[in-house]
Amino acid sequence: MLKRDVDLKAAVEAAWAAAAAHRGEGKVASYIPALARVDPMKFGIAVVTRSGEAIVAGDADEAFSIQSISKVFMLALALNRIQAMLWERVGREPSGSAFNSIVQLEVEKGKPRNPLINAGALAVTDAVIGDGSPDEAVAALLDYLRSAGDDGAVLTDDEVATSESEAGARNRSLAYFLSAFGNLRNPVEDVLSAYFRQCATAMSCRQLARAGLHLAFDGRDPVTERAPITPSRSRRINSLMLTCGHYDNSGDFAFRVGLPGKSGVGGGILAIVPGEASVCVWSPGLNAAGTSLAGAIALEALVERTGWTVFA
Ligand code: GLN
């Protein structure tokens, strides 16, 4: 619950101001050339509450590349599609390793640690493709985001997708490794094609916070009443975001922010406040684990002011 006498608008503005000086710190992701061109001084925050009202500051209406935040919504789609069978193919443990690590895949015989590291996300994307096509899987993600966010203006940035594919040796290695262990059912390049495009989804803080709101309310959007996922899946997705959403930085994020969250190397972070709100921050400078540096500071400041944490 919001602390007594907290003015949420003032808290959002204060969180923005507390982190603004850290813009430009950290490193903009450069292994995807199209992302390296983004202005490191960009910084936005959006908080969407039960009423659907958005409280925003900074560059909250500028679309950015959501990157790995897409993994959360693809996980929802995969669970809807193949239910608990997903857990035969992907684990639910934090990896303690980098997002694109390959080492555990060999030791653990092609079963990725969790659905939010790249290896796990590739298996999830394969499950979403199912017997269909990669185009259909990407369309399903866009439909999900547009419906959950009550906003039809969500698109794939094809330039970012192409850029990532051209620089995609690492993800190709992961995908071929998964395939060698029989953990991809579709042609490897089809899975990669869908994966690169899901990561290249472009959304603003306002849109992404709105699209995540159902995760704060047991899978049902409190405004539209649409329920893209069941309460138990919503709860479980939040638990995975908390334990695995920031790779080898997940413990530190839980310690500092104390909310389920998912980072993307575009500099976005989606954070869920169960029963209260959905928050998205965006600032392209990243820490070593690929989490937005100013973004995490802003969330820390917001939680400090609002008392929003799952650990209170
Ligand atoms: N598309 C990026 C990749 O696969 C996503 C990584 C991320 O956002 N952490 O490398």
Residues whose N, C-alpha, C, O or C-beta is under 5 A from the ligand:
A	BS01	LIG	Q67 S68 F99 N118 C199 S263 G264 V265 G290
